[in-house]
Amino acid sequence: MKVINESGVNKDLLEFEITESAIMINPEESQAILAKFSDNGIRIAIDDFGTGYSSLSYLSRFPIHTIKIDKSFMKDITTNQSTQRIVKSAIALAKELGYQVLAEGIEEKEALDIVKEYQCDFAQGFYFSRPIKSEDTLSWYEENIKEKSSR
């Protein structure tokens, strides 16, 4: 916290991501550390949700703000009804618990349409953009976001 406080960064703009498997290495210590961050206004996201422990009981134990549904679920979401039900249920449960939900690994419009239908808050993946160099970010923004929003 010392470095964050000294930096002057607005803590409301910070969100730390941690994988569910990393949390479960030492749940008690993880809970204490994450609580300190959360108590100081830093949001916590659980990354790769659904691939490791996925115990619903731990969700209420940690100060979580965002659940990131793992990309492995998005691979066949357009063709597999079981996957669709799992993702829909995970989103509904997370929202019922007051969390925001992000779907990782969106690579096609059809997958995006499905998670939108399920009320997913955010999506990320190659459908939007491949990874880009930091120095190319502004030109990517101007070409892909700024121009489209001004139309």
Secondary structure, 3 states (H helix, E strand, C coil): CHHHHHHCCCHHHCEEEEEHHHHCCCHHHHHHHHHHHHHCCCEEEEEEECCCCCCHHHHCCCCCCEEEECHHHCCCCCCCHHHHHHHHHHHHHHHHCCCEEEECCCCCHHHHHHHHHCCCCEECCCCCCCCCCHHHHHHHHHHHHHHHHCC
